[in-house]
């Protein structure tokens, strides 16, 4: 199981950190977890094409976790030329309705898709890519997930827990991927959560939101629905995770000296491997050497 951090940032525009996005290559499948602003550019930098992606999982529908999804979906459909299986998409309610509003006949990209399926110049390109007419509209397989749902193939399994973030406005999920080659938990955006600790028990890699310096936030809703560096460390310790990857990072952590102090404070709470995430970092989920750079 190879994990690539496509985007380790947050909603603030940045040239250093793209929006949240993670790529997992496992047993012939290529899976993205969230696809925030700039994640698709990072995907291309790894040498991965949209047509390589087989599955997409979304933790929640804040725009900074989802905005590059239309690019992935439409590029994959356009360049796949009906020669690859439809993309399998998973996420919380109302992801099915959102996809319909993107690509349905009355959706945002409805006129674009209409032109590409009927205008002969577009059909000429489609035929050159190996497609055969009539050209069908994109039809991803979309499944809405809730707490304790499971998605399973004969090679891997994803389990779900609901975590506290922006409820009741958005349902927010943590996702656990298990395979023979290791296990990864992606928290999405979350505050402290017993459900997350249970989901992450014994995992090899825990990718955890690290949005602020613990103790620096006085807003109750922010403290309940997001995590600072010590909250991430405490969750990793409670779960017995072998490697903690800090992500969804804000710019205060990138100041000289701050990261070193933060990692030292986290290490006093959690004695596993600590990785401070960077875009395009590649990690292993091997139980023997979790987090070792590939």
BADO-987420 format. One record per residue: residue in three letters; residue number from 1; x, y, z of N, C-alpha, C in turn. Coordinates in steps of 0.05 Angstrom, whole numbers, always signed. Layout:
BEGIN
ALA,NUM,X,Y,Z,X,Y,Z,X,Y,Z
...
END
This chain:
BEGIN
UNK,1,+17,-24,+0,+0,+0,+0,+18,+25,+0
UNK,2,+17,+40,-21,+32,+65,-23,+13,+89,-20
UNK,3,+20,+107,-2,+4,+130,+4,+20,+155,-5
UNK,4,+7,+172,-21,+19,+197,-29,+1,+220,-19
UNK,5,+13,+239,-5,-1,+262,+4,-2,+283,-19
UNK,6,-25,+285,-31,-28,+304,-54,-30,+333,-44
UNK,7,-46,+337,-23,-50,+363,-12,-52,+362,+18
UNK,8,-36,+378,+32,-35,+377,+61,-44,+403,+73
UNK,9,-57,+420,+57,-64,+447,+66,-93,+449,+75
UNK,10,-104,+473,+71,-129,+481,+83,-143,+500,+63
UNK,11,-165,+513,+70,-179,+530,+51,-163,+555,+42
UNK,12,-143,+563,+57,-127,+587,+49,-110,+581,+25
UNK,13,-111,+598,+4,-95,+593,-20,-65,+592,-13
UNK,14,-51,+574,-25,-23,+570,-19,-9,+557,-43
UNK,15,+15,+565,-49,+31,+552,-69,+48,+529,-57
UNK,16,+49,+528,-31,+65,+507,-17,+47,+483,-11
UNK,17,+23,+488,-2,+5,+466,+6,-21,+468,-9
UNK,18,-27,+447,-25,-53,+446,-38,-75,+437,-18
UNK,19,-100,+438,-27,-122,+430,-10,-121,+400,-4
UNK,20,-135,+391,+16,-133,+363,+25,-139,+343,+2
UNK,21,-120,+324,-1,-123,+303,-20,-102,+282,-16
UNK,22,-110,+256,-19,-92,+234,-13,-96,+212,-34
UNK,23,-74,+200,-42,-74,+180,-63,-64,+154,-51
UNK,24,-79,+132,-55,-70,+106,-46,-70,+87,-69
UNK,25,-47,+75,-74,-45,+54,-95,-43,+27,-81
UNK,26,-61,+9,-88,-62,-17,-74,-74,-38,-92
UNK,27,-59,-59,-96,-69,-83,-110,-83,-77,-137
UNK,28,-71,-59,-152,-82,-52,-178,-103,-30,-178
UNK,29,-112,-22,-155,-132,+0,-153,-117,+26,-146
UNK,30,-129,+48,-155,-118,+75,-149,-141,+91,-137
UNK,31,-138,+98,-112,-159,+109,-96,-152,+137,-87
UNK,32,-170,+157,-91,-165,+183,-79,-184,+186,-55
UNK,33,-173,+198,-34,-189,+206,-11,-189,+237,-10
UNK,34,-212,+248,-15,-216,+277,-18,-199,+287,-42
UNK,35,-208,+310,-52,-195,+321,-76,-199,+351,-76
UNK,36,-185,+365,-58,-188,+393,-54,-173,+410,-74
UNK,37,-173,+436,-71,-161,+454,-91,-131,+448,-96
UNK,38,-124,+442,-121,-97,+436,-128,-89,+407,-126
UNK,39,-107,+391,-114,-100,+362,-111,-97,+349,-138
UNK,40,-113,+357,-158,-110,+344,-184,-84,+351,-197
UNK,41,-75,+375,-194,-48,+383,-204,-27,+365,-192
UNK,42,-29,+361,-165,-9,+344,-152,-12,+315,-162
UNK,43,-36,+306,-167,-40,+279,-178,-24,+276,-204
UNK,44,-26,+296,-221,-11,+294,-246,+19,+295,-241
UNK,45,+28,+309,-221,+57,+310,-215,+67,+282,-206
UNK,46,+50,+265,-195,+58,+238,-188,+61,+220,-212
UNK,47,+52,+229,-235,+51,+212,-259,+26,+197,-262
UNK,48,+6,+203,-245,-20,+189,-245,-39,+206,-262
UNK,49,-54,+192,-280,-74,+205,-296,-102,+201,-284
UNK,50,-120,+219,-292,-148,+216,-283,-159,+188,-291
UNK,51,-151,+178,-314,-161,+152,-323,-150,+129,-307
UNK,52,-129,+134,-291,-118,+113,-274,-134,+109,-248
UNK,53,-149,+130,-240,-163,+130,-215,-188,+112,-217
UNK,54,-191,+94,-198,-213,+75,-198,-235,+81,-178
UNK,55,-227,+93,-155,-246,+99,-133,-240,+126,-121
UNK,56,-261,+139,-112,-258,+165,-99,-276,+165,-74
UNK,57,-263,+170,-51,-277,+172,-25,-276,+201,-15
UNK,58,-298,+211,-4,-299,+238,+7,-307,+237,+36
UNK,59,-292,+253,+52,-298,+254,+81,-322,+272,+87
UNK,60,-324,+294,+72,-346,+312,+76,-346,+332,+53
UNK,61,-366,+349,+51,-370,+365,+27,-364,+394,+31
UNK,62,-345,+401,+49,-334,+428,+49,-318,+431,+22
UNK,63,-319,+454,+10,-307,+457,-16,-277,+451,-17
UNK,64,-263,+456,+5,-234,+451,+4,-227,+422,+4
UNK,65,-247,+404,+7,-243,+375,+5,-254,+363,-21
UNK,66,-266,+380,-38,-283,+369,-59,-280,+384,-86
UNK,67,-268,+408,-86,-271,+425,-109,-257,+415,-134
UNK,68,-236,+398,-132,-223,+387,-155,-237,+361,-165
UNK,69,-257,+352,-151,-271,+328,-160,-283,+331,-188
UNK,70,-297,+354,-195,-308,+356,-222,-286,+353,-243
UNK,71,-262,+363,-238,-240,+360,-257,-233,+331,-261
UNK,72,-230,+317,-238,-224,+288,-240,-245,+273,-255
UNK,73,-270,+278,-248,-292,+263,-259,-295,+268,-289
UNK,74,-294,+293,-298,-298,+300,-326,-274,+293,-343
UNK,75,-250,+297,-332,-226,+289,-348,-225,+259,-352
UNK,76,-232,+245,-331,-231,+216,-333,-252,+206,-353
UNK,77,-276,+218,-353,-296,+210,-372,-287,+217,-401
UNK,78,-277,+241,-404,-270,+251,-431,-247,+235,-443
UNK,79,-226,+231,-427,-203,+218,-438,-205,+187,-437
UNK,80,-223,+177,-420,-227,+148,-420,-242,+138,-444
UNK,81,-257,+155,-457,-270,+148,-483,-286,+122,-481
UNK,82,-299,+118,-458,-316,+94,-454,-301,+68,-455
UNK,83,-275,+69,-451,-258,+45,-451,-250,+36,-424
UNK,84,-258,+50,-403,-252,+42,-375,-277,+41,-359
UNK,85,-278,+27,-337,-302,+26,-320,-309,+53,-309
UNK,86,-334,+57,-302,-342,+82,-290,-328,+85,-263
UNK,87,-323,+110,-256,-311,+117,-230,-331,+109,-208
UNK,88,-320,+97,-186,-336,+90,-163,-332,+112,-142
UNK,89,-353,+125,-134,-352,+149,-116,-367,+143,-91
UNK,90,-355,+150,-68,-367,+145,-42,-364,+170,-25
UNK,91,-385,+176,-10,-384,+199,+8,-410,+202,+24
UNK,92,-411,+222,+41,-435,+225,+57,-458,+237,+41
UNK,93,-482,+234,+51,-505,+249,+40,-499,+279,+42
UNK,94,-504,+294,+20,-519,+289,-4,-501,+286,-29
UNK,95,-481,+269,-28,-463,+268,-50,-476,+259,-76
UNK,96,-496,+242,-75,-510,+233,-99,-523,+257,-113
UNK,97,-537,+273,-97,-551,+296,-109,-531,+316,-119
UNK,98,-508,+319,-106,-488,+338,-115,-476,+330,-142
UNK,99,-471,+304,-145,-461,+294,-171,-481,+299,-193
UNK,100,-506,+295,-187,-527,+300,-207,-528,+329,-214
UNK,101,-524,+347,-195,-524,+376,-201,-499,+384,-216
UNK,102,-478,+368,-216,-455,+373,-232,-458,+364,-261
UNK,103,-467,+339,-265,-466,+327,-291,-493,+319,-303
UNK,104,-514,+323,-288,-541,+317,-299,-548,+335,-322
UNK,105,-569,+329,-337,-577,+346,-360,-581,+375,-352
UNK,106,-590,+380,-328,-594,+408,-319,-572,+417,-300
UNK,107,-550,+401,-299,-529,+407,-281,-510,+429,-291
UNK,108,-491,+436,-274,-472,+457,-281,-457,+451,-307
UNK,109,-449,+426,-311,-434,+418,-335,-452,+405,-356
UNK,110,-478,+407,-352,-497,+395,-372,-492,+405,-400
UNK,111,-490,+432,-405,-485,+441,-432,-459,+431,-444
UNK,112,-438,+430,-428,-412,+420,-437,-415,+391,-446
UNK,113,-427,+375,-429,-430,+346,-435,-448,+343,-460
UNK,114,-469,+359,-462,-486,+358,-486,-470,+363,-511
UNK,115,-452,+383,-511,-436,+388,-534,-416,+365,-540
UNK,116,-404,+355,-519,-384,+334,-524,-396,+307,-533
UNK,117,-422,+303,-528,-435,+279,-537,-449,+282,-564
UNK,118,-451,+307,-575,-466,+311,-600,-451,+327,-621
UNK,119,-433,+345,-613,-418,+361,-632,-397,+344,-646
UNK,120,-397,+344,-673,-380,+326,-687,-350,+330,-683
UNK,121,-342,+355,-677,-314,+360,-672,-305,+346,-646
UNK,122,-323,+347,-626,-317,+332,-601,-318,+302,-606
UNK,123,-337,+293,-622,-339,+265,-628,-315,+255,-644
UNK,124,-304,+272,-661,-280,+265,-676,-257,+259,-657
UNK,125,-253,+275,-636,-232,+270,-616,-239,+245,-601
UNK,126,-264,+241,-594,-273,+217,-580,-266,+192,-596
UNK,127,-272,+193,-622,-266,+170,-639,-236,+165,-641
UNK,128,-221,+187,-642,-191,+184,-644,-180,+171,-619
UNK,129,-194,+174,-596,-185,+162,-571,-194,+133,-568
UNK,130,-208,+123,-588,-217,+96,-588,-246,+92,-580
UNK,131,-261,+114,-577,-289,+112,-569,-307,+104,-593
UNK,132,-329,+92,-586,-349,+84,-607,-375,+98,-600
UNK,133,-388,+107,-621,-414,+121,-618,-437,+101,-615
UNK,134,-459,+109,-602,-464,+136,-591,-448,+140,-566
UNK,135,-440,+165,-562,-425,+172,-538,-444,+176,-514
UNK,136,-439,+161,-493,-456,+163,-469,-446,+185,-450
UNK,137,-465,+195,-435,-458,+214,-414,-442,+201,-391
UNK,138,-427,+215,-375,-414,+203,-352,-435,+192,-333
UNK,139,-429,+169,-322,-448,+156,-304,-433,+143,-281
UNK,140,-420,+158,-264,-405,+147,-242,-423,+131,-223
UNK,141,-412,+111,-210,-427,+95,-191,-424,+109,-164
UNK,142,-445,+121,-154,-444,+137,-130,-459,+123,-107
UNK,143,-446,+120,-84,-458,+109,-61,-454,+127,-37
UNK,144,-476,+133,-23,-475,+150,+0,-469,+132,+25
UNK,145,-451,+142,+42,-442,+127,+65,-450,+141,+91
UNK,146,-455,+125,+111,-460,+136,+138,-444,+120,+158
UNK,147,-448,+126,+184,-432,+113,+205,-434,+83,+204
UNK,148,-411,+71,+207,-407,+41,+208,-413,+27,+181
UNK,149,-416,+42,+159,-418,+29,+133,-391,+17,+125
UNK,150,-392,-2,+107,-368,-16,+98,-369,-18,+67
UNK,151,-346,-12,+54,-342,-17,+26,-321,-38,+23
UNK,152,-326,-59,+8,-307,-81,+8,-304,-93,-20
UNK,153,-278,-98,-26,-272,-113,-51,-257,-138,-41
UNK,154,-248,-154,-61,-233,-178,-53,-204,-171,-46
UNK,155,-196,-145,-48,-169,-137,-43,-166,-118,-19
UNK,156,-187,-103,-12,-186,-84,+10,-214,-78,+20
UNK,157,-215,-65,+43,-240,-58,+56,-238,-30,+68
UNK,158,-259,-14,+65,-260,+13,+77,-283,+13,+96
UNK,159,-277,+21,+121,-298,+24,+142,-301,+54,+149
UNK,160,-324,+61,+159,-332,+89,+163,-340,+94,+192
UNK,161,-333,+117,+201,-344,+127,+227,-351,+157,+223
UNK,162,-373,+165,+236,-379,+194,+235,-363,+208,+257
UNK,163,-352,+231,+250,-335,+246,+268,-346,+275,+270
UNK,164,-341,+288,+293,-352,+315,+297,-336,+336,+281
UNK,165,-351,+352,+266,-339,+374,+251,-359,+396,+247
UNK,166,-376,+394,+226,-394,+416,+219,-423,+407,+221
UNK,167,-429,+387,+237,-457,+378,+241,-472,+401,+255
UNK,168,-498,+405,+249,-515,+388,+232,-515,+396,+203
UNK,169,-498,+414,+195,-498,+425,+168,-485,+405,+148
UNK,170,-464,+392,+156,-451,+372,+139,-446,+347,+156
UNK,171,-450,+324,+143,-442,+299,+155,-412,+295,+149
UNK,172,-396,+288,+169,-367,+286,+166,-358,+258,+174
UNK,173,-342,+246,+158,-334,+219,+161,-304,+216,+164
UNK,174,-296,+196,+180,-269,+185,+180,-270,+159,+165
UNK,175,-248,+152,+152,-248,+128,+134,-223,+111,+140
UNK,176,-228,+85,+143,-206,+67,+148,-203,+47,+125
UNK,177,-179,+45,+114,-173,+26,+92,-156,+4,+104
UNK,178,-165,-21,+101,-150,-44,+110,-145,-63,+86
UNK,179,-120,-73,+86,-112,-93,+66,-91,-111,+77
UNK,180,-83,-132,+63,-62,-149,+73,-35,-133,+76
UNK,181,-32,-112,+61,-7,-97,+61,-6,-75,+82
UNK,182,-28,-71,+98,-27,-51,+118,-54,-37,+121
UNK,183,-55,-17,+139,-80,-3,+144,-74,+27,+147
UNK,184,-93,+43,+137,-92,+71,+138,-118,+83,+147
UNK,185,-117,+103,+165,-141,+117,+173,-138,+146,+165
UNK,186,-158,+157,+152,-159,+185,+145,-181,+198,+161
UNK,187,-175,+218,+177,-195,+229,+195,-214,+248,+182
UNK,188,-207,+258,+158,-222,+282,+148,-217,+305,+167
UNK,189,-237,+322,+170,-236,+343,+190,-251,+334,+214
UNK,190,-239,+337,+238,-251,+326,+262,-241,+339,+287
UNK,191,-258,+340,+307,-250,+346,+334,-244,+319,+348
UNK,192,-238,+321,+374,-233,+297,+390,-258,+278,+388
UNK,193,-253,+252,+385,-275,+234,+379,-269,+206,+388
UNK,194,-286,+195,+405,-283,+167,+414,-289,+148,+390
UNK,195,-307,+156,+373,-313,+139,+349,-288,+137,+331
UNK,196,-273,+159,+329,-248,+159,+313,-227,+141,+326
UNK,197,-224,+144,+353,-205,+127,+367,-211,+97,+363
UNK,198,-237,+90,+364,-244,+62,+359,-238,+53,+331
UNK,199,-245,+70,+311,-240,+63,+283,-210,+60,+278
UNK,200,-193,+76,+291,-165,+76,+285,-149,+56,+302
UNK,201,-162,+40,+318,-147,+21,+336,-127,+4,+320
UNK,202,-101,+7,+328,-80,-10,+317,-73,-4,+288
UNK,203,-82,+18,+277,-76,+23,+249,-46,+29,+245
UNK,204,-37,+25,+220,-9,+29,+214,-3,+59,+209
UNK,205,-21,+72,+195,-18,+101,+189,-43,+116,+195
UNK,206,-42,+137,+210,-64,+154,+217,-59,+182,+206
UNK,207,-74,+190,+185,-71,+217,+174,-92,+234,+188
UNK,208,-82,+253,+204,-99,+268,+223,-98,+298,+218
UNK,209,-122,+310,+219,-123,+339,+217,-106,+352,+239
UNK,210,-91,+372,+232,-74,+387,+251,-77,+416,+244
UNK,211,-99,+428,+252,-107,+454,+242,-97,+478,+257
UNK,212,-90,+474,+283,-82,+497,+299,-63,+488,+321
UNK,213,-50,+508,+333,-34,+502,+357,-53,+498,+380
UNK,214,-52,+474,+392,-70,+468,+414,-68,+489,+436
UNK,215,-92,+497,+446,-93,+517,+466,-95,+546,+456
UNK,216,-93,+549,+430,-93,+576,+418,-121,+585,+409
UNK,217,-141,+567,+411,-167,+573,+401,-187,+575,+424
UNK,218,-203,+597,+425,-221,+600,+447,-250,+596,+439
UNK,219,-256,+590,+413,-283,+586,+404,-292,+558,+409
UNK,220,-314,+553,+424,-322,+526,+431,-328,+508,+407
UNK,221,-341,+519,+387,-347,+503,+363,-322,+494,+349
UNK,222,-302,+512,+348,-277,+504,+335,-263,+483,+351
UNK,223,-263,+485,+377,-249,+465,+393,-263,+438,+391
UNK,224,-290,+438,+388,-305,+413,+386,-302,+400,+359
UNK,225,-299,+416,+338,-301,+406,+311,-275,+405,+295
UNK,226,-253,+414,+308,-226,+413,+295,-206,+403,+315
UNK,227,-182,+397,+305,-161,+386,+323,-135,+402,+319
UNK,228,-122,+408,+342,-95,+418,+342,-75,+396,+344
UNK,229,-50,+404,+347,-28,+383,+346,-30,+364,+370
UNK,230,-38,+373,+393,-39,+355,+416,-64,+337,+415
UNK,231,-86,+347,+404,-109,+330,+401,-103,+307,+381
UNK,232,-88,+314,+360,-80,+293,+341,-63,+272,+355
UNK,233,-44,+282,+371,-26,+263,+385,-41,+246,+405
UNK,234,-60,+258,+419,-75,+242,+438,-92,+221,+425
UNK,235,-104,+227,+402,-119,+208,+387,-102,+185,+378
UNK,236,-78,+191,+367,-60,+170,+358,-51,+152,+381
UNK,237,-46,+164,+404,-38,+149,+427,-61,+131,+437
UNK,238,-85,+142,+438,-108,+126,+448,-114,+103,+429
UNK,239,-110,+107,+403,-115,+87,+383,-93,+66,+380
UNK,240,-69,+73,+391,-46,+55,+386,-37,+54,+358
UNK,241,-40,+77,+344,-31,+79,+316,-1,+77,+315
UNK,242,+10,+65,+294,+39,+62,+292,+52,+87,+281
UNK,243,+38,+102,+264,+49,+126,+252,+28,+147,+250
UNK,244,+34,+171,+259,+16,+194,+258,+26,+214,+237
UNK,245,+9,+220,+217,+16,+240,+197,-1,+264,+201
UNK,246,+11,+287,+208,-3,+312,+212,-9,+324,+184
UNK,247,-34,+332,+180,-42,+344,+154,-63,+365,+159
UNK,248,-74,+376,+137,-93,+399,+139,-80,+421,+155
UNK,249,-56,+428,+147,-38,+445,+163,-41,+475,+155
UNK,250,-41,+492,+175,-43,+521,+171,-15,+533,+173
UNK,251,-13,+558,+163,+14,+569,+159,+29,+574,+185
UNK,252,+16,+575,+208,+32,+580,+232,+52,+558,+238
UNK,253,+46,+534,+228,+63,+511,+233,+89,+512,+216
UNK,254,+88,+528,+195,+111,+530,+176,+130,+552,+183
UNK,255,+126,+565,+206,+145,+586,+215,+169,+573,+227
UNK,256,+193,+585,+224,+218,+573,+235,+215,+568,+265
UNK,257,+222,+544,+273,+222,+536,+301,+196,+526,+311
UNK,258,+174,+533,+298,+148,+524,+309,+144,+494,+305
UNK,259,+150,+485,+281,+146,+456,+275,+163,+439,+294
UNK,260,+188,+446,+299,+204,+431,+317,+193,+429,+345
UNK,261,+182,+452,+355,+170,+453,+381,+145,+436,+382
UNK,262,+129,+438,+361,+104,+422,+359,+109,+392,+359
UNK,263,+129,+383,+344,+135,+355,+342,+145,+345,+370
UNK,264,+161,+361,+383,+171,+353,+409,+148,+351,+429
UNK,265,+129,+369,+428,+106,+368,+446,+88,+343,+439
UNK,266,+84,+338,+414,+69,+314,+406,+82,+288,+415
UNK,267,+109,+288,+414,+124,+264,+422,+122,+258,+452
UNK,268,+116,+278,+468,+112,+274,+496,+85,+260,+502
UNK,269,+67,+262,+483,+40,+250,+486,+38,+223,+471
UNK,270,+52,+221,+449,+50,+198,+431,+78,+188,+424
UNK,271,+83,+162,+428,+110,+151,+424,+114,+136,+398
UNK,272,+95,+139,+379,+99,+127,+353,+114,+145,+334
UNK,273,+114,+137,+309,+127,+153,+288,+110,+178,+282
UNK,274,+123,+201,+282,+109,+226,+276,+119,+237,+250
UNK,275,+101,+242,+231,+108,+253,+205,+93,+279,+201
UNK,276,+107,+301,+195,+94,+326,+189,+90,+327,+159
UNK,277,+65,+326,+150,+59,+322,+122,+68,+344,+104
UNK,278,+77,+337,+80,+84,+356,+59,+72,+346,+33
UNK,279,+64,+363,+16,+53,+355,-10,+73,+338,-25
UNK,280,+62,+316,-37,+77,+297,-53,+94,+278,-36
UNK,281,+93,+279,-10,+107,+260,+6,+94,+232,+2
UNK,282,+111,+212,+0,+102,+184,-4,+109,+168,+21
UNK,283,+89,+152,+30,+91,+137,+55,+84,+108,+50
UNK,284,+93,+91,+68,+86,+63,+68,+67,+57,+91
UNK,285,+48,+40,+86,+31,+30,+108,+38,+2,+117
UNK,286,+63,-6,+111,+72,-32,+119,+71,-34,+150
UNK,287,+60,-56,+161,+60,-59,+190,+88,-60,+202
UNK,288,+107,-69,+186,+135,-71,+196,+148,-44,+198
UNK,289,+143,-27,+177,+156,+0,+176,+136,+21,+167
UNK,290,+116,+26,+183,+96,+46,+175,+107,+74,+174
UNK,291,+100,+89,+153,+109,+116,+150,+137,+119,+138
UNK,292,+151,+97,+133,+177,+99,+121,+174,+110,+93
UNK,293,+191,+130,+86,+188,+142,+59,+195,+122,+38
UNK,294,+180,+122,+17,+185,+103,-5,+205,+115,-25
END
